[in-house]
Amino acid sequence: KFEFNPKDGIDNPALTLAEDMDGEGMGEPRFYLLSKGSEETFGFCLHEELGCQGHVIRQVELGGLAQRRGLQDGDRLLQVNGHFVEHMDHHRVVQKIKASGNQVLLAVLDGESYEAAKALGRDLSQLLPSDIRPRLCHITRDKSGFGFSVSGPEGVKGTFQLSVRQDGPADRAGVPPGSWLLELNGDSVRSYSHAQLARKLKQSGSKVTLLVASSSVEEFYRLRGLQVTATLADTSWLPFKARELHMVKGPDGYGFLLKEDDCSSGGTGQFLWDVDAGLPAEQAGMKEGDRLLAVNGESIEGLDHQQTVLRIRARDDQVTMLVIDPAGDQFYQSVGFGDPAWSHP
């Protein structure tokens, strides 16, 4: 029971919050797809602040990309590329944004609504769609084909829905029944006719990589006017994944050599060579030619060779590296996925 005092108002603040949240006062999560040039920034900083819950959007640059899209100072970040990050370590969230490269999809909630939801003990993940990620699927055909058929409106380009044969190659590769085809081998199908698509599939040989979206995911992006790209994809169905190697230095060191070399996609990267038999690097699973993606949970994107070496040596006797083998690295570059670190959960 509570009493209303015209001077003091309702003496149950939780009730006031609940009424606001059920009415127009409660904001909805907002989604922003930020795409920048290689020399640009996203135009905001992410803070962890004393006495302030959540990952806080700050320093939104006037006229910058984030402000032009609608991000506001004090917004709380809930999701990065479809990953719920509310309970994630702040540093890890920052690295997820950096690893996303030049494009990132953010879900935010305004500060007032966030504080109200937290005060009521709401599960913020319930405010978000359960799945907004397209899928990258790598299919190897069998004697009967790839295991899917394509349909679409006659005379309309770029609109292709997939019927998937149960237990066929496409089904085993993770293609959802009734999903929409967005990319074929890293290329958008938006301008393809049905005949062009059939020809491209035939030219693919025995393997094909599809970017697909279920009907609900396709609707999510379409209603918000957002473009779906491979950067946002769920890669858990792919055969290529980044590997995490944890090493404790022995009397003879870690047992590998770090070299800077050209990447297949252009630019330079840090590669692992001369892996010594029986030493910690080999025991952890390092392979000749692996490309280094991150050190101790931090992406090395943008670091030169010497800076990367210093990052590895920052802890005297142990290091954790995220690496990918040459085949996986080439695969992710071919489908325009950006940093393959995203293939690691």
C-alpha positions in Angstrom: 0.0 0.0 0.0 1.2 3.5 -0.7 -0.2 7.0 -0.3 -0.2 9.9 -2.7 0.9 13.3 -1.4 0.2 16.2 -3.8 3.4 17.8 -2.6 5.8 14.9 -2.6 4.2 12.7 -5.4 4.1 9.0 -5.3 6.3 7.6 -2.5 7.1 4.4 -4.5 9.7 5.3 -7.1 9.8 1.9 -8.6 6.1 2.2 -9.5 6.8 5.5 -11.1 9.5 4.0 -13.2 7.3 1.1 -14.1 4.6 3.4 -15.3 7.1 5.4 -17.4 8.5 2.2 -18.9 5.2 0.9 -19.9 4.2 4.2 -21.5 5.8 6.6 -24.0 8.6 7.5 -21.5 10.5 4.3 -22.1 12.9 4.4 -25.0 13.5 1.5 -27.4 16.9 0.2 -28.3 18.3 2.0 -31.4 20.4 0.4 -34.1 23.2 2.1 -36.0 25.3 0.7 -38.8 28.5 2.8 -38.9 30.7 2.6 -42.0 33.9 4.6 -42.1 36.9 5.1 -44.4 40.2 3.5 -43.5 41.6 6.9 -42.3 38.4 7.9 -40.4 37.1 7.1 -36.9 33.6 6.2 -35.8 33.4 9.5 -34.0 32.8 8.5 -30.4 34.5 7.1 -27.3 33.3 4.2 -25.1 33.7 4.9 -21.4 33.5 2.9 -18.2 32.7 5.4 -15.5 32.7 5.3 -11.7 29.2 5.4 -10.3 27.7 5.0 -13.8 26.5 1.6 -15.0 27.1 0.1 -18.4 29.3 0.9 -21.4 28.8 4.7 -21.9 28.9 6.5 -25.2 30.9 9.7 -24.7 32.8 12.4 -26.8 30.4 12.1 -29.8 32.3 14.3 -32.3 30.3 17.2 -33.7 29.6 16.5 -37.3 31.3 13.1 -37.0 30.0 9.7 -38.3 28.4 8.7 -35.0 26.5 12.0 -34.5 25.3 12.0 -38.1 23.8 8.6 -37.6 22.2 9.6 -34.3 24.3 8.4 -31.4 24.0 10.6 -28.4 26.2 11.3 -25.4 25.2 9.1 -22.5 23.7 6.3 -24.6 24.5 2.8 -23.2 25.9 0.2 -25.6 24.0 -3.1 -25.5 25.1 -4.9 -28.6 28.1 -5.0 -31.1 27.4 -6.8 -34.4 24.6 -8.8 -32.8 26.7 -9.8 -29.7 25.1 -8.8 -26.4 27.9 -7.0 -24.4 26.1 -5.6 -21.3 27.9 -8.1 -19.0 31.1 -8.2 -20.9 34.4 -6.8 -19.6 34.7 -3.2 -20.9 38.1 -3.7 -22.5 36.8 -6.7 -24.4 33.9 -4.6 -25.7 36.3 -2.0 -27.0 38.4 -4.6 -28.7 35.2 -6.1 -30.4 34.5 -2.7 -31.9 38.1 -2.3 -33.1 38.2 -5.8 -34.5 35.1 -5.0 -36.6 37.2 -3.0 -39.0 35.6 -0.2 -40.9 32.0 -1.2 -40.3 30.1 -2.0 -37.1 26.5 -2.4 -36.1 25.7 -1.0 -32.6 22.5 -1.3 -30.5 22.2 1.4 -27.8 19.6 2.6 -25.3 19.3 6.1 -24.1 20.8 6.7 -20.6 17.5 7.5 -18.9 15.8 4.4 -20.1 18.8 2.3 -19.3 18.9 3.5 -15.7 15.2 2.9 -15.3 15.5 -0.6 -16.7 18.4 -1.4 -14.3 16.5 0.0 -11.3 13.7 -2.4 -12.1 16.1 -5.3 -12.5 15.1 -5.8 -16.2 17.0 -8.2 -18.3 18.2 -5.8 -21.1 18.8 -8.6 -23.5 15.1 -9.1 -23.6 14.7 -5.7 -25.2 16.6 -6.8 -28.2 15.7 -9.2 -31.1 16.9 -12.7 -30.4 18.9 -13.0 -33.6 19.9 -10.2 -36.0 22.9 -11.9 -37.6 23.0 -13.2 -41.1 25.0 -16.5 -41.6 28.1 -17.3 -43.7 27.8 -20.9 -44.9 30.5 -22.8 -46.8 28.9 -25.7 -48.8 30.7 -28.6 -50.4 28.5 -30.3 -53.0 27.8 -34.0 -53.1 26.8 -36.1 -56.1 23.3 -34.6 -56.0 24.4 -31.0 -55.8 24.6 -28.3 -53.1 21.4 -29.3 -51.5 19.3 -26.2 -52.2 17.1 -24.7 -54.9 16.5 -21.0 -55.7 13.2 -19.3 -56.4 12.2 -15.6 -56.8 9.7 -13.3 -58.5 9.9 -13.6 -62.3 11.8 -10.8 -63.9 13.0 -9.3 -60.6 16.8 -9.2 -60.0 18.5 -9.9 -56.8 15.6 -11.5 -54.9 16.4 -15.1 -54.2 14.9 -17.4 -51.6 16.4 -20.8 -50.8 14.6 -24.1 -50.4 16.9 -26.4 -48.5 16.9 -30.2 -48.7 16.9 -31.9 -45.3 20.2 -33.5 -44.4 21.7 -32.2 -47.7 25.0 -30.3 -48.0 23.4 -26.8 -47.5 21.4 -28.0 -44.5 24.6 -29.5 -42.9 26.4 -26.2 -43.6 23.8 -24.3 -41.6 21.7 -22.6 -44.3 18.2 -21.9 -42.7 15.2 -23.2 -44.7 13.5 -20.3 -46.5 16.4 -17.9 -46.1 17.3 -15.1 -48.5 20.5 -15.2 -50.5 22.6 -12.0 -50.1 26.1 -12.8 -51.3 27.7 -15.6 -53.3 31.4 -16.1 -52.8 31.8 -12.6 -51.4 29.9 -10.8 -54.2 26.4 -9.2 -53.7 23.7 -10.9 -55.8 21.6 -7.7 -55.8 22.1 -7.2 -59.5 21.9 -10.8 -60.6 19.2 -12.3 -62.7 18.2 -15.9 -62.1 20.2 -17.0 -65.1 23.3 -15.1 -63.9 23.0 -16.6 -60.5 22.7 -20.1 -62.0 25.8 -19.5 -64.1 27.8 -18.2 -61.0 26.9 -21.3 -59.0 28.0 -23.5 -61.8 31.3 -21.7 -62.1 31.9 -22.2 -58.3 32.9 -25.8 -58.8 32.5 -28.1 -55.8 32.5 -25.4 -53.1 30.4 -22.3 -52.6 30.2 -19.7 -49.8 26.8 -18.0 -49.2 25.8 -15.1 -47.1 22.1 -15.7 -46.1 19.5 -14.2 -43.9 16.5 -15.8 -42.4 13.1 -14.1 -43.1 13.1 -12.5 -39.6 16.7 -11.2 -40.0 16.0 -9.9 -43.5 13.0 -8.1 -42.2 14.9 -6.5 -39.3 17.4 -4.9 -41.7 14.9 -4.0 -44.4 12.6 -2.1 -42.0 15.5 -0.1 -40.6 17.0 0.7 -44.0 20.3 -1.1 -43.1 22.5 -3.1 -45.5 23.4 -6.6 -44.5 27.1 -7.4 -45.0 29.4 -10.3 -44.2 31.0 -8.2 -41.4 27.9 -8.8 -39.4 27.6 -12.5 -40.0 27.5 -15.5 -37.7 30.6 -17.5 -38.6 30.0 -20.5 -36.2 29.0 -22.7 -39.2 32.3 -22.1 -41.1 35.1 -24.7 -41.2 37.7 -21.9 -40.6 38.2 -20.4 -37.2 40.7 -18.3 -35.4 42.6 -20.2 -32.6 43.6 -19.1 -29.2 47.1 -20.2 -28.1 48.2 -19.8 -24.4 51.9 -20.2 -23.8 54.1 -20.2 -20.7 57.7 -19.3 -21.6 60.3 -22.1 -21.1 64.1 -21.9 -20.5 64.5 -21.6 -24.3 61.8 -19.1 -24.8 58.5 -19.6 -26.6 60.1 -21.1 -29.7 58.8 -19.0 -32.6 59.9 -16.1 -34.8 57.6 -13.2 -35.6 58.0 -11.6 -39.0 56.2 -8.8 -40.7 55.0 -9.5 -44.3 52.4 -8.6 -46.9 48.8 -9.8 -46.4 46.8 -11.3 -49.2 44.3 -8.5 -48.9 47.0 -5.8 -49.1 48.7 -4.0 -46.3 51.0 -5.8 -43.8 50.6 -8.3 -41.1 52.5 -10.2 -38.4 53.2 -13.8 -39.2 54.6 -16.7 -37.1 57.5 -18.8 -38.4 60.3 -21.0 -37.3 58.2 -22.9 -34.8 60.6 -25.0 -32.8 59.7 -28.6 -32.1 58.9 -29.4 -28.5 58.8 -25.8 -27.3 55.8 -24.0 -25.9 54.6 -22.5 -29.2 54.4 -25.9 -30.9 52.8 -27.5 -27.8 50.1 -24.8 -27.8 49.3 -25.5 -31.5 51.1 -22.8 -33.4 51.6 -23.6 -37.1 54.1 -22.2 -39.6 52.6 -19.2 -41.4 49.8 -18.5 -38.9 48.9 -14.8 -38.9 48.7 -13.1 -35.5 45.4 -11.3 -34.8 45.5 -10.4 -31.1 47.8 -10.5 -28.1 46.4 -11.0 -24.6 42.9 -10.2 -25.8 43.8 -7.0 -27.6 43.7 -6.7 -31.4 47.1 -5.8 -33.0 45.3 -4.0 -35.9 47.2 -0.8 -36.5 50.4 -1.9 -34.6 53.7 -2.1 -36.4 56.2 -4.9 -35.9 58.1 -3.4 -32.9 54.8 -2.4 -31.1 53.6 -6.0 -31.6 56.8 -7.4 -30.1 56.5 -5.2 -27.1 52.9 -6.3 -26.6 54.0 -9.9 -26.6 56.8 -9.2 -24.1 54.5 -7.1 -21.8 54.1 -10.2 -19.6 57.4 -11.7 -18.7 56.6 -15.4 -18.6 53.4 -16.0 -20.5 51.3 -14.8 -23.4 47.9 -15.6 -25.1 47.7 -15.2 -28.9 44.8 -15.3 -31.3 46.0 -16.6 -34.7 44.5 -17.9 -37.9 46.1 -20.3 -40.5 46.8 -19.2 -44.1 43.8 -21.1 -45.6 41.4 -19.5 -43.1 42.9 -16.0 -43.5 42.6 -16.2 -47.3 39.0 -17.5 -47.0 37.9 -14.5 -44.8 39.5 -12.0 -47.1 37.8 -13.6 -50.1 34.3 -13.1 -48.6 35.0 -9.6 -47.4 34.7 -10.5 -43.7 37.4 -8.1 -42.5 39.2 -9.2 -39.3 38.9 -13.0 -38.9 39.2 -12.5 -35.1 35.4 -12.4 -35.2 35.4 -16.1 -36.0 36.6 -16.6 -32.4 33.7 -16.4 -29.8 
